Amino acid sequence: MSYLSRFTTVALAALLAAACTPSADKPEPAASAPEPTGTIEFWHFFSDREAKAVEDIIADFKAKYPKVTVNITAGQDDAKILQSIGAGEGPDVAISYSTDVVGKFCATSAWQDLGAYVKRDKIDLNKFPKVVKEYTEFRNKRCAMPFLADAYGLYYNKKIFAEAGVPAPPKTLAELADLAKKLTIRKSDGTIERAGFLPLFGHYENSPSHFGPMVGASWLKQDGTSNIGGDPKWKELIAWQKSLVDWYGYDNLEKFRASLGDEWEAENAFHTGQVAMNVDGEWRLAFLRDQAKDVQFGVAPLPVTDASRYGGTYIAGSVTGVSRNAKNPEAAWALVKYLTTDTAAIVKLSNSIRNLPTTLDSLASKELVVDTEFKVFLDMFKHTASSTTPPSAVGPAYQEEFSKFLQEYQSGTQKDLNAGLSNVDSQVNNIIKLAG
């Protein structure tokens, strides 16, 4: 999954320190694909149930290629991957949970350019949906391949809706705000017992990247510099969010948030009914059915300001690549190719982890388990209004800079929106300039 909030967000300083200096190009691969042999060091970030699904698919790979040994190391985040590669060590193959780091992996050559392998083995990149093709390359360099995808929707508690006489989930941001207020329960002193919707940036999956498609906001200009302060749609989103924060009271929200369970545990606030509506990814379906079997829930597309955009969402995903330090690049590529182009493998992973498959063939597979809720995410994934964050040589730094300001602005620490956004643009452009 490509959810940065699952781990501590990768700090810009750590990323830059570990970014690695581009090295000389690797020699071209063999003219024809050899039989994979030898040992591969394979790192990924999954844990628990999801890690077991990865182990199962690696077992399938080893059954297909019995001369390959795959050593699996779980729980490895992007910072560890970059740091190890920068030190001349690390895995042959790694999975990142964030498409936002592809620009950095490509720009620094931390991951090898796979273009020659793709061409040699006649991989049809048109088998990937357009947005998937876009987020796995940078400046015409394909250093990554897609390992399942993510889409974000609005989860809502059907029992709470029924008790309040609410017939359907909101389709607009105005409806979301009104319904959030209607479904909120407070004590006499203003303390929140249940939030209809918790609008704070920094709560679970609440981030500008996930909310941006609700207004159709853009991140970067054509020249790669920041467009955050220049796009009025960001101001529209911020005004909506801040108005709802002020209605609740920032201190009340912070006190309430402090009482909530961890996003990835059974005590997740949506699981417990402390939040009636929540923005989350498709993987939440599996968590609900594993950790909160009694919760009656529904899923809908994200609310929007423009009806033509309804049904679109933020698309991202996990990505995998071959390290520039790979000691066994041919076997490493064989594993990457298997995980990202083998229809049966992709469908099996999607059915077990409940992320979205990333090839047209796997999306159309009769073996893909598609229930009512999962179909909502599949439809959003295919929607023409869906988008992703643009790749950058600075990775997610431009988003982190914006997020920092938003959390200060929602708290009242920062009061001048225009000046704050202008400063965000300046800071982001300085970071991009330093990256070269």
C-alpha positions as CSV (number, residue, x, y, z in Angstrom):
1,M,0.0,0.0,0.0
2,S,1.1,3.5,-0.6
3,Y,-0.1,5.1,2.6
4,L,2.7,7.2,4.1
5,S,0.9,7.6,7.4
6,R,1.4,3.9,8.2
7,F,5.0,4.8,9.2
8,T,6.6,8.0,10.5
9,T,6.5,10.3,7.4
10,V,9.9,10.3,5.8
11,A,11.6,13.5,6.8
12,L,13.0,15.6,4.0
13,A,16.4,15.8,5.7
14,A,16.6,12.0,6.0
15,L,15.7,11.6,2.4
16,L,18.2,14.1,1.1
17,A,21.0,12.6,3.3
18,A,20.3,9.1,2.1
19,A,19.5,10.1,-1.5
20,C,22.7,8.7,-3.0
21,T,24.7,10.3,-5.8
22,P,23.9,9.0,-9.2
23,S,26.3,6.3,-10.3
24,A,27.5,5.2,-13.7
25,D,25.0,3.3,-15.8
26,K,24.8,-0.4,-15.2
27,P,25.8,-2.6,-18.1
28,E,23.0,-3.6,-20.5
29,P,21.2,-6.9,-19.6
30,A,21.8,-10.0,-21.5
31,A,20.4,-10.2,-25.1
32,S,17.9,-12.8,-24.0
33,A,16.5,-13.5,-20.5
34,P,18.6,-16.2,-18.8
35,E,17.1,-18.7,-16.4
36,P,16.9,-17.0,-13.0
37,T,19.3,-18.5,-10.5
38,G,21.0,-17.6,-7.3
39,T,20.0,-15.6,-4.2
40,I,17.8,-12.4,-4.0
41,E,17.6,-10.1,-1.0
42,F,14.0,-8.9,-1.0
43,W,12.8,-6.1,1.4
44,H,9.2,-4.9,1.9
45,F,7.2,-2.8,4.4
46,F,4.2,-5.1,5.0
47,S,3.4,-6.8,8.4
48,D,1.1,-9.3,9.9
49,R,-1.7,-10.6,7.6
50,E,-0.3,-8.7,4.6
51,A,3.2,-9.9,5.1
52,K,1.9,-13.5,5.1
53,A,0.3,-12.8,1.7
54,V,3.6,-11.6,0.3
55,E,5.3,-14.7,1.7
56,D,2.8,-16.8,-0.1
57,I,3.3,-15.1,-3.5
58,I,7.1,-15.5,-3.0
59,A,6.6,-19.2,-2.5
60,D,4.7,-19.3,-5.8
61,F,7.6,-17.5,-7.5
62,K,10.1,-20.0,-6.0
63,A,8.0,-22.9,-7.3
64,K,8.2,-21.4,-10.7
65,Y,11.9,-20.6,-10.5
66,P,13.3,-23.3,-8.2
67,K,16.9,-22.2,-8.7
68,V,16.3,-18.9,-7.0
69,T,16.5,-18.4,-3.3
70,V,14.6,-15.3,-1.9
71,N,15.6,-14.0,1.5
72,I,12.7,-11.8,2.7
73,T,13.1,-8.9,5.2
74,A,9.8,-7.3,6.3
75,G,9.1,-3.9,7.9
76,Q,11.6,-1.9,5.8
77,D,10.5,1.7,5.0
78,D,11.7,4.1,2.4
79,A,14.3,5.8,4.6
80,K,15.9,2.4,5.4
81,I,16.0,1.5,1.7
82,L,17.6,4.7,0.6
83,Q,20.1,4.7,3.5
84,S,21.2,1.2,2.8
85,I,21.6,1.8,-1.0
86,G,23.5,5.0,-0.2
87,A,25.9,2.9,1.9
88,G,26.4,0.5,-1.0
89,E,24.4,-2.2,0.7
90,G,20.7,-3.1,0.9
91,P,18.4,-5.4,-1.0
92,D,18.4,-6.6,-4.6
93,V,14.6,-5.9,-4.8
94,A,12.5,-3.6,-2.6
95,I,8.9,-2.5,-2.4
96,S,8.1,1.1,-1.4
97,Y,4.7,2.1,0.0
98,S,4.8,5.5,-1.7
99,T,4.6,6.4,-5.4
100,D,5.9,9.8,-4.2
101,V,9.4,8.5,-3.9
102,V,9.7,7.3,-7.5
103,G,11.1,10.6,-8.7
104,K,13.8,10.5,-6.1
105,F,14.6,6.8,-6.7
106,C,14.9,7.5,-10.4
107,A,16.7,10.9,-10.2
108,T,19.4,9.4,-7.8
109,S,19.6,6.1,-9.6
110,A,18.9,4.4,-6.3
111,W,16.8,2.0,-8.4
112,Q,18.0,0.9,-11.8
113,D,16.5,2.1,-15.0
114,L,14.4,-1.0,-16.1
115,G,13.8,0.2,-19.6
116,A,16.3,-2.2,-21.2
117,Y,14.7,-5.2,-19.4
118,V,11.2,-4.0,-20.4
119,K,12.2,-3.7,-24.0
120,R,14.1,-7.0,-24.1
121,D,11.3,-9.0,-22.5
122,K,8.7,-7.2,-24.6
123,I,6.6,-6.0,-21.6
124,D,3.6,-4.1,-23.0
125,L,3.3,-1.0,-20.8
126,N,-0.1,-0.3,-22.3
127,K,-1.3,-3.2,-20.1
128,F,-1.1,-0.7,-17.2
129,P,-3.7,2.0,-16.7
130,K,-2.5,5.5,-17.7
131,V,-2.2,6.8,-14.2
132,V,-0.2,3.7,-13.2
133,K,2.2,4.2,-16.1
134,E,2.7,7.8,-15.0
135,Y,3.6,7.3,-11.4
136,T,6.1,4.5,-12.1
137,E,8.5,6.6,-14.2
138,F,10.2,10.0,-14.0
139,R,11.7,12.1,-16.8
140,N,11.3,9.2,-19.2
141,K,13.2,6.8,-16.8
142,R,11.4,3.7,-15.7
143,C,13.0,2.7,-12.4
144,A,9.8,1.3,-10.9
145,M,7.0,-1.1,-11.6
146,P,3.6,-1.1,-9.9
147,F,2.9,-3.5,-7.0
148,L,-0.9,-3.1,-6.6
149,A,-2.6,0.2,-6.3
150,D,-4.7,2.3,-3.8
151,A,-7.7,4.5,-4.2
152,Y,-9.5,6.6,-1.5
153,G,-13.1,6.7,-0.7
154,L,-15.5,7.8,2.0
155,Y,-16.4,5.1,4.5
156,Y,-19.7,5.7,6.4
157,N,-21.4,3.9,9.3
158,K,-24.7,2.5,8.0
159,K,-26.1,2.0,11.5
160,I,-25.4,5.6,12.5
161,F,-26.9,6.9,9.2
162,A,-30.1,4.8,9.7
163,E,-30.5,6.0,13.3
164,A,-30.2,9.6,12.2
165,G,-32.5,9.1,9.2
166,V,-29.7,9.8,6.6
167,P,-30.6,8.1,3.4
168,A,-27.3,8.3,1.5
169,P,-23.7,9.4,1.8
170,P,-22.8,13.0,0.9
171,K,-21.7,13.8,-2.7
172,T,-20.5,17.4,-2.1
173,L,-18.2,19.0,0.4
174,A,-21.1,21.2,1.6
175,E,-23.2,18.1,2.2
176,L,-20.3,16.4,4.0
177,A,-19.9,19.4,6.4
178,D,-23.7,19.5,7.1
179,L,-23.8,15.8,7.7
180,A,-20.7,15.9,9.9
181,K,-22.4,18.4,12.2
182,K,-25.7,16.5,12.2
183,L,-24.0,13.2,13.2
184,T,-21.7,14.7,15.9
185,I,-22.5,14.1,19.5
186,R,-21.1,16.4,22.2
187,K,-21.3,16.5,26.0
188,S,-22.6,19.7,27.7
189,D,-19.1,21.1,28.0
190,G,-18.5,20.7,24.3
191,T,-16.4,17.6,24.6
192,I,-16.8,15.4,21.5
193,E,-18.3,11.9,22.1
194,R,-18.7,11.1,18.4
195,A,-17.5,13.1,15.4
196,G,-19.6,13.0,12.2
197,F,-16.3,13.6,10.4
198,L,-13.0,14.4,11.8
199,P,-11.5,17.1,9.5
200,L,-8.0,17.6,11.0
201,F,-5.1,17.2,8.6
202,G,-2.8,14.7,10.1
203,H,-5.7,12.4,11.3
204,Y,-5.3,8.9,9.8
205,E,-5.4,9.4,6.0
206,N,-6.4,13.0,6.1
207,S,-3.7,14.6,3.9
208,P,-3.7,17.3,1.1
209,S,-2.8,14.7,-1.5
210,H,-5.9,12.6,-0.6
211,F,-8.2,15.6,-0.3
212,G,-6.9,17.5,-3.3
213,P,-9.0,15.6,-5.9
214,M,-12.2,16.6,-4.1
215,V,-11.6,20.1,-5.6
216,G,-9.3,19.2,-8.5
217,A,-6.3,21.1,-7.1
218,S,-2.9,20.9,-8.7
219,W,0.6,20.7,-7.2
220,L,3.2,21.7,-9.7
221,K,3.5,23.9,-12.7
222,Q,4.7,22.7,-16.1
223,D,8.2,23.8,-15.2
224,G,8.2,21.6,-12.1
225,T,7.9,24.5,-9.6
226,S,5.2,24.8,-6.9
227,N,1.6,25.8,-7.9
228,I,0.2,25.3,-4.4
229,G,-0.2,29.1,-3.7
230,G,-1.2,29.8,-7.3
231,D,-4.1,27.4,-7.6
232,P,-7.3,28.9,-6.0
233,K,-8.8,25.4,-5.6
234,W,-6.4,24.8,-2.7
235,K,-7.8,27.9,-1.0
236,E,-11.3,26.6,-1.6
237,L,-10.5,23.3,0.1
238,I,-8.7,25.0,3.0
239,A,-11.6,27.4,3.6
240,W,-14.0,24.4,3.8
241,Q,-11.8,22.4,6.1
242,K,-10.9,25.3,8.4
243,S,-14.6,26.3,8.7
244,L,-15.5,22.8,9.9
245,V,-12.5,22.7,12.3
246,D,-13.6,26.0,13.8
247,W,-17.2,24.7,14.2
248,Y,-15.9,21.8,16.3
249,G,-13.2,23.9,18.0
250,Y,-9.6,23.0,17.3
251,D,-8.9,22.2,21.0
252,N,-12.0,20.0,21.2
253,L,-10.8,18.1,18.1
254,E,-7.3,17.6,19.4
255,K,-8.7,16.3,22.7
256,F,-11.0,14.0,20.9
257,R,-8.2,12.8,18.5
258,A,-5.9,12.0,21.5
259,S,-8.5,9.6,22.8
260,L,-8.8,7.6,19.6
261,G,-7.1,4.3,18.8
262,D,-4.3,3.7,16.4
263,E,-5.2,3.7,12.7
264,W,-3.9,0.2,12.1
265,E,-5.3,-1.5,15.2
266,A,-8.7,-2.8,16.0
267,E,-9.4,0.4,18.0
268,N,-9.5,2.5,14.8
269,A,-12.0,5.2,15.4
270,F,-14.2,4.2,12.5
271,H,-14.2,0.6,13.8
272,T,-15.4,1.7,17.2
273,G,-18.1,4.1,15.9
274,Q,-16.4,7.2,17.3
275,V,-16.3,8.6,13.8
276,A,-19.3,8.2,11.5
277,M,-17.5,9.0,8.3
278,N,-13.8,8.6,7.4
279,V,-11.6,9.0,4.3
280,D,-9.6,5.8,3.8
281,G,-8.2,3.4,1.2
282,E,-9.5,0.2,-0.2
283,W,-7.4,-1.8,2.2
284,R,-9.7,-0.7,5.1
285,L,-12.2,-3.3,3.8
286,A,-10.0,-6.2,4.8
287,F,-9.2,-4.5,8.2
288,L,-12.8,-4.0,8.9
289,R,-13.7,-7.6,8.1
290,D,-10.8,-8.9,10.1
291,Q,-10.9,-6.5,13.1
292,A,-14.5,-5.2,13.3
293,K,-16.8,-7.8,11.8
294,D,-19.9,-6.3,13.4
295,V,-19.6,-2.9,11.9
296,Q,-22.2,-2.1,9.2
297,F,-20.5,0.1,6.7
298,G,-20.7,1.4,3.2
299,V,-18.3,3.1,0.8
300,A,-18.8,6.0,-1.6
301,P,-16.7,8.2,-3.8
302,L,-15.1,11.2,-2.2
303,P,-17.4,14.3,-2.0
304,V,-16.5,17.0,-4.5
305,T,-17.2,20.7,-5.4
306,D,-17.9,20.0,-9.1
307,A,-20.4,17.3,-9.9
308,S,-18.4,16.3,-13.1
309,R,-15.6,15.1,-10.8
310,Y,-17.7,12.9,-8.7
311,G,-16.5,9.3,-8.8
312,G,-12.8,10.4,-9.2
313,T,-10.3,10.1,-6.5
314,Y,-6.6,10.1,-5.5
315,I,-4.7,7.1,-6.9
316,A,-1.4,5.9,-5.7
317,G,0.1,2.5,-4.9
318,S,3.1,0.5,-3.9
319,V,6.0,0.3,-6.3
320,T,8.9,-2.1,-6.6
321,G,12.3,-1.9,-8.3
322,V,15.8,-3.3,-8.6
323,S,18.5,-1.6,-6.5
324,R,21.6,-0.2,-8.2
325,N,23.6,-2.4,-5.8
326,A,21.8,-5.6,-6.8
327,K,24.3,-8.5,-6.8
328,N,21.9,-10.6,-8.8
329,P,20.1,-8.1,-11.2
330,E,18.7,-10.7,-13.6
331,A,17.0,-12.8,-10.9
332,A,15.9,-9.5,-9.2
333,W,14.3,-8.4,-12.5
334,A,12.6,-11.8,-12.8
335,L,11.0,-11.3,-9.4
336,V,9.9,-7.7,-10.2
337,K,8.5,-8.9,-13.5
338,Y,6.6,-11.7,-11.8
339,L,5.1,-9.5,-9.1
340,T,4.0,-6.8,-11.5
341,T,3.0,-8.5,-14.8
342,D,1.9,-12.1,-13.9
343,T,-1.9,-11.9,-13.9
344,A,-2.4,-14.8,-11.5
345,A,0.1,-13.4,-9.1
346,I,-1.4,-10.0,-9.1
347,V,-4.9,-11.3,-8.7
348,K,-3.9,-13.5,-5.8
349,L,-2.2,-10.6,-4.1
350,S,-5.2,-8.3,-4.6
351,N,-7.6,-11.0,-3.2
352,S,-5.5,-11.4,-0.1
353,I,-4.2,-7.9,0.7
354,R,-7.3,-6.2,-0.9
355,N,-5.3,-3.6,-2.8
356,L,-6.3,-2.9,-6.4
357,P,-4.7,-4.9,-9.3
358,T,-2.6,-2.8,-11.6
359,T,-2.9,-4.4,-15.1
360,L,-5.8,-4.4,-17.4
361,D,-5.7,-8.2,-17.6
362,S,-5.8,-8.6,-13.8
363,L,-8.6,-6.0,-13.5
364,A,-10.7,-8.1,-15.9
365,S,-9.8,-11.4,-14.4
366,K,-12.7,-13.7,-13.4
367,E,-10.6,-14.8,-10.4
368,L,-10.6,-11.3,-8.9
369,V,-12.9,-11.2,-5.9
370,V,-15.2,-8.2,-6.4
371,D,-17.9,-7.4,-3.8
372,T,-20.1,-4.3,-3.7
373,E,-17.6,-2.2,-1.7
374,F,-14.5,-3.3,-3.6
375,K,-16.3,-2.4,-6.8
376,V,-16.6,1.2,-5.7
377,F,-12.8,1.4,-5.5
378,L,-12.4,-0.3,-8.8
379,D,-14.8,2.2,-10.5
380,M,-12.9,5.1,-8.9
381,F,-9.6,3.7,-10.1
382,K,-10.9,3.7,-13.7
383,H,-12.6,7.1,-13.5
384,T,-11.3,9.8,-15.8
385,A,-11.3,12.4,-13.0
386,S,-9.0,10.3,-10.8
387,S,-5.4,11.6,-10.4
388,T,-2.2,11.2,-8.6
389,T,0.5,13.5,-7.2
390,P,3.2,14.4,-9.8
391,P,6.6,12.8,-9.5
392,S,9.5,15.0,-8.4
393,A,13.2,14.7,-7.8
394,V,12.5,15.7,-4.2
395,G,10.1,12.9,-3.6
396,P,7.2,13.8,-1.2
397,A,9.0,17.0,0.1
398,Y,6.6,19.4,-1.6
399,Q,3.6,17.6,0.1
400,E,5.3,17.5,3.5
401,E,6.1,21.3,3.3
402,F,2.4,22.0,2.5
403,S,1.2,19.6,5.2
404,K,3.3,21.3,7.8
405,F,1.7,24.7,7.0
406,L,-1.8,23.2,6.9
407,Q,-1.5,21.8,10.4
408,E,-0.2,25.1,11.7
409,Y,-3.1,27.0,9.9
410,Q,-5.8,24.7,11.2
411,S,-4.5,25.2,14.8
412,G,-4.5,29.0,14.4
413,T,-0.7,29.2,14.8
414,Q,-0.6,30.5,11.2
415,K,-3.3,33.1,10.5
416,D,-2.5,34.6,7.1
417,L,-3.5,32.1,4.5
418,N,-2.1,34.0,1.5
419,A,1.2,34.7,3.1
420,G,1.5,31.1,4.3
421,L,0.8,29.6,0.9
422,S,3.3,32.0,-0.7
423,N,5.9,30.9,1.8
424,V,5.1,27.3,1.0
425,D,5.7,28.0,-2.7
426,S,9.1,29.6,-1.8
427,Q,10.2,26.8,0.5
428,V,9.2,24.1,-2.1
429,N,10.9,25.9,-4.9
430,N,14.1,26.2,-2.9
431,I,14.0,22.5,-2.1
432,I,13.5,21.7,-5.8
433,K,16.3,24.0,-6.8
434,L,18.7,22.3,-4.3
435,A,17.8,18.9,-5.7
436,G,18.8,20.1,-9.2
